[in-house]
Amino acid sequence: MGFKEEILKRRTFGIISHPDAGKTTLTEKLLLFGGAIHVAGAVKSNKIKKTATSDFMEIERQRGISVATSVMGFEYKDVKINILDTPGHQDFAEDTFRVLTACDSVIIVVDSAKGVETQTRKLMQVCRMRKTPVIVFINKLDRPGQDPFDLLDEIEKELQIQVTPLSWPIGNGDQFKGIYNIHRENLCLYSASVQTIQDGIEINDINSGELDEHIGERSADKLREDLELVREVYPAIDREAYLDGQLAPVFFGSALNNFGIREMLDCFIEIAPSPLPRETDERLVQPDEEKFTGFVFKIHANMDPNHRDRIAFVKVCSGVFRRNTNYLHVGLGKNLKFSTPTAFMASKKSIIDEAYPGDIVGLHDTGNFKIGDTLTEGEKLHFKGIPSFSPELFKYIENADPMKSKQLAKGIDQLMDEGVAQLFTNQFNNRKIIGTVGALQFEVIEYRLLHEYSAACRWENINLYKACWIEALDPKELEDFRLHKAQYMAKDKWGRDVFLAESQYMLQMAQVNYKKLVFHFTSEF
C-alpha cells in the first residue's frame, strides 16, 4: 500500500465528556469492535475484577475515574483508528486540552439524563477555537432520560453548533426498544448484551406493517412521527459543514450494553477526516510531505512500574517515522535515534518499524523531551497550540523523609515533565511551589511520588491568586520589578521569570505600574 493510501486510511480522534458520562465505557466498546479486546469490562462494577483496558494506573482503578490519557489503536474495516481517551475530571482539563491538539476529530459523549454538563462546554470551546469536527454520542438510553428533541435543542444551545441526528431512539429506560439508523435506513432492536455485537434488521420502508410487528403499533407510530419531524427540522448531513466544525452528527445508544455504537463507528469511518495539515510558527505542514515531522503532546512516567520508564507520545504530522533513524530534536538542536518506538493498546505496547501521519508513537525518554517539542528530519519547525495554563491552586512541597530527598527530586522532576502540574522555585527563599489547575492533582502527585518513587512529601498551603509568565519589553524595567517584588518572583522549570500574585488587586497594580512588562497566563508566548 502506498504512502498516500496509508494516510487516507487513518482516523485519529479524541473522546471527551463530563466525568461519568460513559467515555471510558465507549472506548472499551469501540475496541471490542476492532477485535482489540474480546471481553469488555464494566468500568464501575465492584463485582467484576476486570477494570477498563484504558485505565491502567493504580489510582484510576481505585477511584473508577480516568486520570491519564490513554492512546489505543485498532483496525476496523480496513481503517486504522487511533483513539485518545481523555480524563473527564476537570482537575485534569489541561491534559485534555493538550490531547485535543493531537486529534483530527472528536466524539463528545453526553449523558441522556443529565444533558450537557460544564466540563463538556469547556472542552467544546477548545474544539471551536480549532474548528475540530465533532460527532455527538448520546449515551445511557437504557436508563430513563430526557426527550431526544429536548436533548438536541440543549446541545445546539449549549455547545453552539448545529446538529443533525443520524440515528433515532425508540423509547428509553424500561421502554427502550432500539434505534432506527437514519443514515443507513435500517432498524436495530435492543437486547442488553455487554459483550456481543448484534446485527440490524433491514426495514427499507418504515410505513410497512413489518415495523409494527417488530416494535408494536404504538412505538411504530411514534417513530414515524418523530422521523418526519426530524426531516423537517434538521438539515441533511453535509460533510463539508461537519469538517468545518459547523455541523455535528448525533447518534443515540447505550455504551454499557454495546448498543448503537456500530452505527456511529460505520458513519465515523466514512465521514471523519484523515490526518489534517498542521500549523507551525514557520509554515503549514501537509501530511503527505515526504519528510517526517511530529510533536510531543504528552509525557507519561512509569507506564511500566518495573522499569521506571518515561514515554513521550509523539503525533506524526507528516512523512514516515522510521525506527533507528536520526531525527532532529528542534528544542535541543541535536539528533536522536530511537531503537524501540512503540504503538499502544492502553498499557500494552508493541515495537513498530514505521508510523504514518495520524499515528501516535511512544518514544522512550531519558529526560530529553518536554511537552510541545518537535522532531523533524532537519527543518526547524515549532508546532502551535500546546500551552501550559496558569495554575489556580498552589502549595509548597516539602520532603517528609530526609533520607529520600534524591528520590523526591527525581519524582517531582519527572511528574512535572508529564505536565501533571507546574513547578516554580521561589527566588526569595528557594522553596519549591507546585501549581495545579485542580485539587485532585495534589493527591495524584502525592500518591505517585510514594508508590512510584518511594518518596514521601508534605504539603503546606500558600495563598496565591495567579502565577503569570513575564515578558520584558525593557530589561531595565524587569530588573526594577524583580527588585521590588523579590519575594513574589519565581522561576519555572525552564528558568523563565514567573510573578506569583497574591491577589487580583496586586496583579492589576503590577500591570498598571509596569507598562513595559507583559503578563502572560499561558506559557505559550
C-alpha positions in Angstrom: 0.0 0.0 0.0 1.4 3.4 -1.0 2.2 6.3 1.4 -0.9 8.3 0.4 -3.3 5.4 0.9 -1.8 4.8 4.4 -2.6 8.4 5.3 -6.1 8.2 3.9 -7.0 5.1 5.9 -6.1 6.7 9.2 -8.5 8.4 11.7 -7.2 9.9 14.9 -9.8 11.2 17.3 -10.3 12.0 21.0 -13.3 11.1 23.2 -14.3 13.9 25.5 -17.1 14.4 28.0 -18.0 15.3 31.6 -16.9 12.7 34.2 -19.2 9.7 34.4 -21.0 10.2 31.0 -19.6 6.9 29.9 -16.5 7.9 27.9 -14.2 5.1 29.1 -17.0 2.5 28.6 -17.5 3.8 25.0 -13.7 3.5 24.4 -13.9 -0.1 25.6 -16.7 -1.0 23.3 -15.0 0.6 20.3 -12.0 -1.6 21.0 -14.4 -4.6 21.1 -15.5 -3.8 17.5 -11.9 -3.6 16.4 -11.4 -7.1 17.9 -8.7 -5.5 20.1 -10.3 -6.9 23.2 -12.6 -9.8 23.5 -14.4 -9.2 26.7 -15.3 -5.6 27.8 -15.1 -4.9 31.5 -17.8 -2.9 33.2 -15.9 0.2 34.4 -17.5 0.8 37.7 -18.7 -2.5 38.9 -17.0 -4.0 42.0 -18.3 -7.4 41.2 -16.1 -7.7 38.2 -12.5 -7.5 39.0 -11.5 -6.7 35.4 -11.1 -2.9 35.1 -11.3 -1.0 31.9 -8.4 -1.6 29.5 -7.7 2.1 29.2 -7.4 2.8 32.9 -4.0 1.4 33.8 -2.8 3.5 36.7 -3.5 2.1 40.1 -5.2 5.3 41.4 -7.6 5.1 38.5 -8.6 1.5 39.3 -9.3 2.5 42.9 -11.4 5.5 42.1 -13.0 4.4 38.9 -12.0 7.6 37.0 -9.6 8.2 34.2 -6.6 10.3 35.2 -4.1 9.8 32.4 -4.9 10.0 28.7 -4.7 6.6 27.0 -3.8 6.0 23.5 -5.2 3.0 21.6 -5.0 1.9 18.1 -7.0 -0.8 16.2 -8.2 -1.7 12.7 -11.8 -1.8 11.7 -13.0 -2.4 8.1 -9.5 -1.6 6.7 -9.4 1.7 8.5 -6.7 2.3 11.1 -8.3 4.0 14.1 -6.3 5.8 16.8 -8.4 6.7 19.9 -7.2 9.1 22.6 -9.3 8.6 25.7 -9.0 11.7 27.9 -9.6 12.2 31.6 -13.1 13.7 32.1 -12.4 15.1 35.6 -12.0 18.9 35.4 -8.8 18.8 37.5 -7.1 17.2 34.5 -8.5 19.6 31.9 -5.1 20.7 30.9 -4.1 17.2 29.9 -7.3 17.0 27.8 -6.7 20.4 26.1 -3.2 19.2 25.1 -4.5 15.9 23.8 -7.0 17.8 21.6 -4.1 19.3 19.8 -3.2 15.7 18.6 -6.7 14.9 17.4 -8.1 15.4 13.9 -11.7 15.0 15.1 -13.6 14.5 18.4 -16.5 12.4 19.7 -18.4 14.1 22.6 -20.3 11.8 24.9 -23.5 13.2 26.5 -25.5 11.5 29.3 -29.1 11.3 28.1 -30.4 12.0 31.6 -28.1 14.9 32.6 -27.6 16.5 29.2 -24.7 18.9 28.5 -22.6 19.5 31.6 -19.9 22.1 32.5 -16.8 20.2 31.5 -18.3 19.4 28.1 -18.9 23.1 27.4 -15.3 24.0 28.3 -13.9 21.3 26.0 -16.2 22.3 23.2 -14.7 25.8 23.3 -11.3 24.3 22.6 -12.8 22.4 19.6 -14.5 25.6 18.4 -11.2 27.5 18.6 -9.5 24.9 16.4 -12.6 24.2 14.2 -12.3 20.5 15.1 -15.0 18.3 13.6 -17.3 16.8 16.3 -19.7 13.9 16.5 -22.1 13.6 19.5 -22.9 10.3 21.1 -25.9 10.4 23.4 -25.4 7.6 25.9 -27.3 5.6 28.6 -30.6 5.2 26.7 -31.2 2.0 28.7 -31.9 4.3 31.7 -34.7 6.9 31.9 -33.6 10.1 30.2 -34.8 13.4 28.6 -36.8 13.6 25.4 -34.5 13.3 22.4 -35.7 16.6 20.8 -35.0 18.5 24.1 -31.6 17.0 24.2 -30.8 18.1 20.7 -32.0 21.6 21.4 -29.8 21.7 24.5 -26.8 20.6 22.6 -27.3 23.2 19.9 -27.7 25.9 22.5 -25.0 24.9 25.0 -22.3 23.8 22.5 -23.2 26.4 19.9 -23.2 24.1 17.0 -25.9 22.9 14.5 -26.8 19.2 14.9 -28.3 16.6 12.7 -29.4 13.2 14.2 -28.2 10.2 12.2 -29.9 7.6 14.4 -33.1 7.8 16.5 -34.1 6.1 19.7 -37.3 4.2 20.2 -38.3 4.9 23.8 -35.8 5.0 26.7 -35.3 3.3 30.1 -37.6 0.3 30.6 -39.4 1.2 27.4 -36.2 1.3 25.2 -36.9 -0.8 22.1 -34.0 0.0 19.9 -32.8 2.6 17.4 -33.6 3.4 13.8 -30.4 4.2 11.8 -31.4 7.2 9.7 -28.1 7.2 7.9 -28.5 3.6 6.6 -32.3 3.4 6.9 -32.4 0.2 9.0 -33.7 -0.8 12.4 -31.7 -2.2 15.2 -33.6 -3.9 18.0 -32.3 -3.6 21.5 -31.3 -6.5 23.7 -29.0 -5.9 26.6 -25.7 -7.5 25.8 -22.5 -6.3 27.3 -20.2 -8.5 25.3 -21.5 -9.3 21.9 -22.5 -7.3 18.8 -25.9 -7.6 17.2 -26.9 -7.2 13.5 -29.6 -4.7 12.5 -32.8 -5.7 10.7 -33.2 -4.2 7.3 -36.5 -2.3 7.0 -36.5 -0.2 3.9 -40.0 1.2 4.2 -40.9 2.4 7.7 -44.5 2.7 6.6 -44.8 -1.0 6.1 -46.5 -3.3 8.7 -43.3 -5.1 9.3 -42.2 -2.3 11.6 -45.3 -2.8 13.8 -44.5 -6.5 14.1 -41.1 -5.8 15.5 -41.7 -2.9 17.9 -45.5 -2.8 18.4 -48.0 -0.4 16.8 -47.8 2.4 19.3 -44.0 2.6 19.1 -44.0 2.3 15.4 -46.5 5.2 15.0 -44.4 7.4 17.3 -41.2 6.6 15.4 -42.8 7.5 12.1 -44.0 10.9 13.6 -40.5 11.6 15.1 -38.7 10.8 11.9 -41.0 13.1 9.9 -40.3 15.9 12.4 -36.5 15.2 12.2 -36.6 15.5 8.4 -38.4 18.9 8.6 -36.4 20.4 11.4 -32.8 19.2 11.0 -30.5 19.6 7.9 -29.3 16.6 5.9 -25.8 15.5 6.7 -23.3 17.8 4.9 -19.7 16.5 5.1 -18.2 19.9 4.3 -20.1 21.6 7.2 -19.1 18.8 9.5 -15.4 19.0 8.6 -15.5 22.8 9.1 -16.8 22.3 12.6 -20.2 23.8 11.8 -22.4 20.7 12.0 -22.4 17.8 14.5 -23.9 14.4 13.5 -25.7 12.9 16.6 -26.1 9.2 17.5 -28.0 7.6 20.3 -27.2 4.4 22.2 -26.0 2.7 25.3 -22.2 2.2 25.6 -22.5 -0.1 28.5 -24.8 -2.5 26.6 -22.9 -2.1 23.4 -25.8 -0.7 21.6 -25.9 2.0 18.9 -22.1 2.1 18.7 -21.6 0.3 15.4 -24.0 2.8 13.7 -21.8 5.6 14.9 -18.5 3.8 14.1 -19.6 3.0 10.5 -20.6 6.6 9.8 -17.4 7.9 11.6 -15.0 6.0 9.3 -17.0 7.2 6.3 -17.1 11.0 7.1 -14.3 11.7 9.7 -11.2 13.4 8.3 -8.0 11.6 7.7 -4.9 13.4 9.1 -5.1 17.2 8.5 -2.4 19.8 7.8 -0.8 21.3 11.0 0.1 24.9 11.7 3.7 25.6 12.8 5.1 29.1 13.6 7.1 28.8 10.4 4.6 27.3 7.9 1.7 24.9 7.3 2.8 21.2 7.3 0.9 18.9 4.9 0.5 15.2 5.9 1.7 13.9 2.5 5.0 15.7 2.6 7.9 13.3 2.2 9.9 14.4 5.3 8.9 13.3 8.8 7.7 15.8 11.3 6.0 15.3 14.7 5.4 16.8 18.1 5.3 15.6 21.7 1.8 16.3 23.2 2.1 14.1 26.3 4.8 12.5 28.5 4.0 9.7 30.8 6.4 8.5 33.5 6.4 4.9 34.8 4.0 3.2 32.5 5.8 0.1 33.5 6.5 0.2 37.2 9.2 -2.4 36.9 11.3 -0.3 34.6 10.7 3.3 35.7 10.5 4.3 32.1 9.2 7.6 30.7 7.4 7.7 27.4 6.9 10.7 25.2 3.8 10.4 23.0 4.5 11.8 19.5 1.9 12.6 17.0 3.2 12.0 13.5 2.2 15.0 11.3 3.9 14.3 8.0 6.2 11.8 6.3 7.0 8.4 7.7 8.6 7.9 11.1 11.2 5.1 10.9 12.8 3.1 13.7 16.6 3.6 14.2 16.7 6.8 12.1 18.3 10.0 13.3 15.8 12.9 13.8 16.5 16.4 14.9 15.1 17.4 18.3 14.4 21.1 17.4 14.4 22.3 21.1 17.8 20.7 21.9 19.3 21.2 18.5 20.7 17.6 18.4 19.9 14.4 16.6 18.3 11.5 18.4 17.8 7.9 17.3 15.0 5.6 18.7 15.5 1.9 18.7 12.3 0.9 20.4 9.4 3.1 19.2 6.1 1.7 20.4 2.5 1.6 19.4 -0.2 1.3 22.1 -3.1 -0.7 23.2 -3.6 1.1 26.5 -0.7 -0.1 28.7 0.2 -3.0 26.3 2.9 -1.9 23.9 4.4 -3.3 20.7 7.5 -2.2 19.0 7.0 -0.8 15.5 9.2 -0.2 12.5 7.3 2.7 10.9 4.4 5.0 11.6 2.4 7.2 9.3 0.7 10.7 9.7 -2.1 10.4 12.2 -0.3 7.7 14.2 0.8 8.1 17.8 4.3 6.8 18.6 5.7 6.2 22.1 9.4 7.0 22.4 11.4 6.0 25.5 12.7 9.2 27.0 15.6 9.8 29.4 14.7 13.4 30.1 15.2 14.9 26.6 11.6 15.8 25.9 9.1 18.3 27.2 5.6 18.8 26.0 5.4 20.7 22.7 8.8 19.6 21.5 9.2 19.0 17.7 11.1 16.2 15.9 11.9 16.7 12.2 14.4 15.5 9.5 16.4 18.6 9.9 14.0 21.5 9.4 13.5 23.9 12.4 9.7 23.9 13.0 7.7 24.7 16.1 4.1 23.3 16.2 1.5 25.7 17.6 -1.1 25.4 20.3 0.2 23.2 23.1 0.0 25.5 26.1 0.6 25.2 29.8 -2.1 27.2 31.6 -1.6 29.5 34.6 -2.3 27.3 37.7 -5.2 28.2 40.1 -4.0 26.3 43.2 -0.6 26.4 44.9 1.2 24.5 47.7 4.7 24.4 49.0 6.0 20.8 48.6 8.3 19.6 51.5 10.3 16.5 51.9 8.7 14.2 54.6 11.7 11.8 54.7 15.2 13.4 54.7 16.7 10.1 53.6 14.7 10.2 50.4 15.5 13.7 49.1 17.1 12.3 45.9 14.0 10.2 45.1 11.7 13.1 45.8 13.7 15.5 43.5 13.7 12.9 40.7 10.0 12.2 41.1 9.0 15.8 41.1 11.1 16.4 38.0 9.6 13.5 36.1 6.0 14.2 37.0 6.4 17.9 36.1 7.7 16.9 32.7 4.4 15.0 32.2 2.6 18.3 32.6 0.6 16.9 35.6 1.3 20.2 37.4 3.9 23.0 37.3 6.9 23.6 39.5 8.0 27.1 40.5 11.1 27.8 42.6 10.6 30.9 44.8 13.7 33.1 44.2 13.4 34.7 47.7 13.5 31.6 49.9 14.3 28.9 47.3 11.3 26.8 48.3 9.5 24.7 45.7 5.9 25.5 44.9 3.6 23.2 42.9 0.8 24.9 40.9 -2.1 22.9 39.6 -5.4 23.5 37.8 -7.4 21.3 40.2 -7.2 19.9 43.8 -7.2 16.3 42.8 -3.8 16.7 41.2 -2.1 17.2 44.6 -3.5 13.8 45.7 -2.3 12.1 42.5 1.2 13.7 42.8 1.5 12.5 46.5 0.2 9.0 45.6 2.5 8.6 42.6 5.6 10.0 44.5 5.0 7.5 47.2 4.2 4.4 45.1 6.4 5.0 42.1 9.4 6.8 43.6 9.1 5.7 47.3 9.3 9.4 48.3 7.0 10.9 50.9 6.0 14.5 50.6 4.1 17.0 52.8 2.1 20.0 51.5 2.0 23.4 53.0 -0.7 25.8 51.9 0.2 29.1 50.3 -2.2 31.8 49.5 -1.7 32.9 45.9 -4.1 34.2 43.3 -2.2 33.6 40.0 1.1 32.8 38.5 2.0 34.6 35.3 4.9 34.5 33.0 6.7 37.8 32.4 8.0 39.0 29.2 10.1 42.2 29.3 10.0 44.8 26.5 12.5 46.8 28.5 15.2 44.9 30.5 15.7 47.8 33.0 12.1 47.7 34.0 12.3 43.9 34.6 15.3 44.5 36.9 13.4 47.1 38.8 10.3 44.8 39.1 12.5 41.9 40.3 13.9 44.2 43.0 10.6 45.5 44.2 8.8 42.2 44.1 11.6 40.0 45.2 9.5 37.8 47.5 6.9 37.2 44.7 9.4 36.2 42.0 9.9 32.6 40.9 11.4 30.7 38.1 9.6 27.9 36.2 11.2 24.6 35.2 12.9 26.2 32.2 14.2 29.2 34.2 11.7 31.7 32.9 10.5 34.5 35.2 7.2 34.0 36.9 5.3 36.5 39.0 3.3 35.0 41.9 0.5 37.5 42.6 -1.2 37.2 46.0 -4.4 38.9 44.9 -6.2 40.2 41.8 -5.5 43.7 43.0 -1.8 43.1 43.3 -1.7 41.8 39.7 -3.7 44.7 38.4 -1.4 47.2 40.1 1.7 45.5 38.7 0.1 45.7 35.2 -0.7 49.4 35.7 2.7 50.4 37.2 4.9 48.4 34.8 3.8 49.2 31.3 6.8 47.7 29.6 6.2 44.2 31.1 3.8 41.8 29.5 2.0 39.3 31.8 1.0 36.0 30.2 -1.5 33.5 31.5 -0.3 30.6 29.3 3.3 29.6 28.8 3.0 29.9 25.1 4.1 33.3 24.0 
